[in-house]
Amino acid sequence: QRYARLAGDRRERYPHSLQFYLEPPTESISLVEFESFAIDRLRLLKVVENLGVSYVRTSDAYKVKLEAELRKLKFPYRALAEDDYEARRKDHISHFILRLAYCQSEDLRRWFLQQEMDLFRYRFNELTESLMQKFLEHVNLSFEAIGEDLKNELANELSTSTPGFSLSKVKEQMFYKVGLADAVDLFRARRVFIKDGFAYVPFKEIDVIVLNNYRTKLSKALALTARSLPSIQSDERLQPLLNHLSHSYVGPDYSVQNNTGKISLEQIDALSVKSFPLCMRQLHRALRDSHHLRHGGRMQYGLFLKGIGLTLEQALEFWKKEFIRGKVEADKFDKGYAYSIRHSYGKEGKRTDYTPYSCMKIIMSNPPSQGDYHGCPFRHSDPELLKQKLQTYKIPPSGIAQVLELVKGMHYQLACQKYFELTHDVDDIGFSLNHPNQYFTESQKLLSGGREPKKEFNNSGNFQQKNYSQESINSSSTPTSSNAKVDTELEGLEAYFTED
């Protein structure tokens, strides 16, 4: 593949492979390109999130996997540091599209900021020293390098105050004189020498200052973008796309099942314990205990059951048997609830064949209120209640601690992956979890011997850190947003199980 060389106004537009995204793009692009760029960057940021939890960010494995993803999705990477215009253009435009989509709430802003920071850190550290210098000058962060005489004079202090720096290493490394306000993170961590209001920062630590500067700028920009949302929300073309992106799932939609009709109603209780994700296990237990689920729970659980293979006839029988064990009379069920179930299977109303909810949709929309059981337990449950639930499911204390640590870091899907590992007694699930029906499918494969659990050992025989690969969001997966079935298909689904 040949890359467009930067020349003339193209080079002026993107003088570096890296940027702080200070100026929004001004060119016109098609809605197809708009959506394609956004989905690719979302895929990239999902990879960044998973790798950041699975690997040490400075490790070779982290770098190799992230560069492979950048190459695959055609974003700028190390080998293209000098001459790829199209990759730089895509990087620029896609950042601003997702900035629009992810400025709409505090949770979205926090997630976007963290992933963009990690991506920037990786790309900055992959630059050569000369390209780093050029970039620093470009963003007006050209700090003053101290001379050899001053460095020799301060050698002992620099060595003592800078972790990992011997006297010989101090002499080899370039140091910069930086205002204390710019080096506050290094100062707090006691990683730099301070004198007369200045920090003396080694070149290898300059990324901390650059990242701090970038974080400040991006955080302010997200807040400003959020303020301008009303004008964007009036655009009927963009707003549905932006809303969809912020809740987007970029894997299979589980709308077509090869196992339709292969699961019997008698199996559901056992399957809920062995192969349901925690969100669906919780809904099933609540349904069995109270013989009823409220609106949000019926929507979430009903479509999940459809996705694992329940036929329309099975679904009608399943819900009717359970509801009439409660306070719903058979006649009332047939007149109201039955229509809603047929509607969800595309047999009534607009005849839309509705798809099961993805993790992102469950996490980001319609949070549960008092008396509800839907939602994501890792996102919506009180940590103490979640801990108690995991204890009742015989999860060991060390495993519970790992899950709660991921929840604390707002890595809800990764917490669910850890739950999968703990309940299936595997050390690496070998895929990135993005959908409850994916959880069920992978669990069934594992339990039936359809795939081998991955156990990676290092040379000393100890387990290495987990590799949450990107099987479920690879380029062969069809983004839900590219289907006709985007969130707009939910129009009319409010009739689904409307009665509480």
Solvent accessible surface area in square Angstrom, and as a share of the most:
residue,aa,sasa,rsa
1,Q,160,0.71
2,R,234,0.85
3,Y,84,0.32
4,A,34,0.26
5,R,174,0.63
6,L,12,0.06
7,A,64,0.50
8,G,55,0.53
9,D,93,0.48
10,R,86,0.31
11,R,106,0.39
12,E,139,0.62
13,R,119,0.43
14,Y,10,0.04
15,P,51,0.32
16,H,36,0.16
17,S,14,0.09
18,L,4,0.02
19,Q,32,0.14
20,F,6,0.03
21,Y,6,0.02
22,L,101,0.50
23,E,126,0.56
24,P,77,0.49
25,P,40,0.25
26,T,136,0.79
27,E,68,0.31
28,S,111,0.71
29,I,49,0.25
30,S,63,0.41
31,L,78,0.39
32,V,122,0.70
33,E,49,0.22
34,F,19,0.08
35,E,34,0.15
36,S,54,0.35
37,F,22,0.09
38,A,0,0.00
39,I,6,0.03
40,D,24,0.12
41,R,0,0.00
42,L,0,0.00
43,R,15,0.05
44,L,0,0.00
45,L,0,0.00
46,K,9,0.04
47,V,2,0.01
48,V,0,0.00
49,E,23,0.10
50,N,12,0.06
51,L,5,0.02
52,G,15,0.14
53,V,43,0.25
54,S,3,0.02
55,Y,27,0.10
56,V,88,0.50
57,R,93,0.34
58,T,104,0.60
59,S,35,0.23
60,D,109,0.57
61,A,43,0.33
62,Y,2,0.01
63,K,68,0.29
64,V,102,0.59
65,K,70,0.30
66,L,0,0.00
67,E,16,0.07
68,A,55,0.42
69,E,14,0.06
70,L,0,0.00
71,R,120,0.44
72,K,83,0.35
73,L,9,0.05
74,K,101,0.43
75,F,1,0.00
76,P,2,0.02
77,Y,20,0.08
78,R,135,0.49
79,A,70,0.54
80,L,14,0.07
81,A,16,0.12
82,E,84,0.38
83,D,27,0.14
84,D,3,0.01
85,Y,11,0.04
86,E,82,0.37
87,A,4,0.03
88,R,6,0.02
89,R,28,0.10
90,K,20,0.08
91,D,2,0.01
92,H,14,0.06
93,I,5,0.03
94,S,0,0.00
95,H,0,0.00
96,F,23,0.09
97,I,6,0.03
98,L,0,0.00
99,R,17,0.06
100,L,38,0.19
101,A,0,0.00
102,Y,1,0.00
103,C,0,0.00
104,Q,52,0.23
105,S,44,0.28
106,E,96,0.43
107,D,46,0.24
108,L,10,0.05
109,R,56,0.20
110,R,93,0.34
111,W,42,0.15
112,F,0,0.00
113,L,24,0.12
114,Q,64,0.28
115,Q,6,0.03
116,E,3,0.01
117,M,3,0.01
118,D,3,0.02
119,L,2,0.01
120,F,6,0.02
121,R,61,0.22
122,Y,12,0.05
123,R,17,0.06
124,F,1,0.00
125,N,64,0.33
126,E,29,0.13
127,L,23,0.12
128,T,81,0.47
129,E,112,0.50
130,S,71,0.46
131,L,21,0.11
132,M,18,0.08
133,Q,56,0.25
134,K,104,0.44
135,F,1,0.00
136,L,2,0.01
137,E,104,0.47
138,H,89,0.40
139,V,17,0.10
140,N,132,0.68
141,L,15,0.08
142,S,74,0.47
143,F,36,0.15
144,E,115,0.51
145,A,48,0.37
146,I,17,0.09
147,G,46,0.44
148,E,107,0.48
149,D,123,0.64
150,L,59,0.30
151,K,7,0.03
152,N,81,0.42
153,E,124,0.56
154,L,7,0.03
155,A,9,0.07
156,N,101,0.52
157,E,72,0.32
158,L,0,0.00
159,S,25,0.16
160,T,120,0.70
161,S,34,0.22
162,T,1,0.01
163,P,77,0.49
164,G,67,0.64
165,F,8,0.03
166,S,61,0.39
167,L,83,0.41
168,S,70,0.45
169,K,75,0.32
170,V,0,0.00
171,K,119,0.50
172,E,143,0.64
173,Q,32,0.14
174,M,89,0.40
175,F,1,0.00
176,Y,4,0.02
177,K,59,0.25
178,V,1,0.00
179,G,29,0.28
180,L,58,0.29
181,A,92,0.71
182,D,53,0.27
183,A,1,0.01
184,V,45,0.26
185,D,57,0.30
186,L,0,0.00
187,F,97,0.41
188,R,177,0.65
189,A,52,0.40
190,R,206,0.75
191,R,80,0.29
192,V,10,0.06
193,F,29,0.12
194,I,52,0.27
195,K,80,0.34
196,D,123,0.63
197,G,43,0.41
198,F,79,0.33
199,A,0,0.00
200,Y,11,0.04
201,V,0,0.00
202,P,0,0.00
203,F,14,0.06
204,K,103,0.43
205,E,14,0.06
206,I,1,0.01
207,D,19,0.10
208,V,31,0.18
209,I,3,0.01
210,V,0,0.00
211,L,12,0.06
212,N,37,0.19
213,N,29,0.15
214,Y,1,0.00
215,R,92,0.34
216,T,64,0.37
217,K,72,0.31
218,L,3,0.01
219,S,51,0.33
220,K,130,0.55
221,A,20,0.15
222,L,3,0.01
223,A,44,0.34
224,L,105,0.52
225,T,20,0.12
226,A,26,0.20
227,R,184,0.67
228,S,51,0.33
229,L,15,0.08
230,P,91,0.57
231,S,81,0.52
232,I,28,0.14
233,Q,85,0.38
234,S,86,0.56
235,D,36,0.19
236,E,156,0.70
237,R,155,0.57
238,L,36,0.18
239,Q,23,0.10
240,P,62,0.39
241,L,32,0.16
242,L,0,0.00
243,N,61,0.31
244,H,12,0.06
245,L,1,0.01
246,S,1,0.01
247,H,46,0.20
248,S,0,0.00
249,Y,14,0.05
250,V,3,0.02
251,G,0,0.00
252,P,59,0.37
253,D,24,0.12
254,Y,33,0.13
255,S,21,0.13
256,V,129,0.74
257,Q,39,0.17
258,N,145,0.74
259,N,38,0.20
260,T,75,0.44
261,G,40,0.38
262,K,153,0.65
263,I,15,0.08
264,S,42,0.27
265,L,24,0.12
266,E,144,0.64
267,Q,82,0.37
268,I,0,0.00
269,D,66,0.34
270,A,55,0.43
271,L,11,0.06
272,S,6,0.04
273,V,88,0.50
274,K,106,0.45
275,S,0,0.00
276,F,3,0.01
277,P,2,0.01
278,L,0,0.00
279,C,13,0.08
280,M,2,0.01
281,R,33,0.12
282,Q,24,0.11
283,L,0,0.00
284,H,3,0.01
285,R,126,0.46
286,A,10,0.08
287,L,0,0.00
288,R,51,0.19
289,D,95,0.49
290,S,61,0.39
291,H,38,0.17
292,H,46,0.20
293,L,4,0.02
294,R,93,0.34
295,H,46,0.21
296,G,7,0.07
297,G,2,0.02
298,R,0,0.00
299,M,13,0.06
300,Q,5,0.02
301,Y,0,0.00
302,G,6,0.06
303,L,1,0.00
304,F,1,0.00
305,L,2,0.01
306,K,23,0.10
307,G,2,0.02
308,I,2,0.01
309,G,0,0.00
310,L,3,0.01
311,T,35,0.20
312,L,25,0.12
313,E,119,0.53
314,Q,33,0.15
315,A,4,0.03
316,L,41,0.20
317,E,77,0.35
318,F,7,0.03
319,W,4,0.01
320,K,60,0.25
321,K,112,0.47
322,E,2,0.01
323,F,1,0.00
324,I,76,0.39
325,R,151,0.55
326,G,30,0.29
327,K,205,0.87
328,V,14,0.08
329,E,129,0.58
330,A,45,0.35
331,D,82,0.43
332,K,98,0.42
333,F,2,0.01
334,D,69,0.36
335,K,154,0.65
336,G,21,0.20
337,Y,4,0.02
338,A,7,0.05
339,Y,84,0.32
340,S,5,0.03
341,I,2,0.01
342,R,72,0.26
343,H,11,0.05
344,S,2,0.01
345,Y,28,0.11
346,G,11,0.11
347,K,103,0.43
348,E,37,0.17
349,G,51,0.49
350,K,130,0.55
351,R,158,0.58
352,T,33,0.19
353,D,55,0.28
354,Y,2,0.01
355,T,16,0.09
356,P,9,0.05
357,Y,30,0.12
358,S,9,0.06
359,C,16,0.09
360,M,19,0.08
361,K,37,0.16
362,I,8,0.04
363,I,14,0.07
364,M,48,0.21
365,S,33,0.21
366,N,86,0.44
367,P,91,0.57
368,P,39,0.25
369,S,73,0.47
370,Q,170,0.75
371,G,40,0.39
372,D,30,0.16
373,Y,102,0.39
374,H,12,0.05
375,G,2,0.02
376,C,14,0.08
377,P,3,0.02
378,F,4,0.02
379,R,78,0.28
380,H,50,0.22
381,S,32,0.21
382,D,74,0.39
383,P,77,0.49
384,E,96,0.43
385,L,108,0.54
386,L,1,0.01
387,K,73,0.31
388,Q,85,0.38
389,K,55,0.23
390,L,0,0.00
391,Q,91,0.40
392,T,93,0.54
393,Y,48,0.18
394,K,173,0.73
395,I,10,0.05
396,P,62,0.39
397,P,113,0.71
398,S,79,0.51
399,G,1,0.01
400,I,6,0.03
401,A,59,0.46
402,Q,88,0.39
403,V,0,0.00
404,L,41,0.20
405,E,114,0.51
406,L,23,0.11
407,V,19,0.11
408,K,161,0.68
409,G,36,0.35
410,M,69,0.31
411,H,40,0.18
412,Y,33,0.12
413,Q,29,0.13
414,L,3,0.02
415,A,0,0.00
416,C,13,0.08
417,Q,1,0.00
418,K,16,0.07
419,Y,2,0.01
420,F,0,0.00
421,E,6,0.03
422,L,48,0.24
423,T,52,0.30
424,H,21,0.10
425,D,127,0.66
426,V,13,0.07
427,D,38,0.19
428,D,4,0.02
429,I,0,0.00
430,G,6,0.05
431,F,2,0.01
432,S,1,0.01
433,L,2,0.01
434,N,9,0.05
435,H,1,0.01
436,P,3,0.02
437,N,2,0.01
438,Q,8,0.03
439,Y,2,0.01
440,F,8,0.03
441,T,50,0.29
442,E,12,0.05
443,S,0,0.00
444,Q,60,0.27
445,K,83,0.35
446,L,23,0.11
447,L,95,0.47
448,S,93,0.60
449,G,57,0.55
450,G,56,0.54
451,R,50,0.18
452,E,139,0.62
453,P,48,0.30
454,K,90,0.38
455,K,105,0.45
456,E,63,0.28
457,F,113,0.47
458,N,55,0.28
459,N,166,0.85
460,S,86,0.56
461,G,41,0.39
462,N,92,0.47
463,F,95,0.40
464,Q,84,0.37
465,Q,95,0.42
466,K,48,0.20
467,N,21,0.11
468,Y,9,0.03
469,S,32,0.20
470,Q,24,0.11
471,E,95,0.43
472,S,10,0.06
473,I,1,0.01
474,N,49,0.25
475,S,77,0.50
476,S,96,0.62
477,S,15,0.10
478,T,74,0.43
479,P,20,0.13
480,T,18,0.10
481,S,6,0.04
482,S,73,0.47
483,N,41,0.21
484,A,102,0.79
485,K,57,0.24
486,V,36,0.21
487,D,52,0.27
488,T,67,0.39
489,E,25,0.11
490,L,46,0.23
491,E,103,0.46
492,G,39,0.38
493,L,0,0.00
494,E,117,0.53
495,A,40,0.31
496,Y,3,0.01
497,F,1,0.01
498,T,76,0.44
499,E,73,0.33
500,D,97,0.50
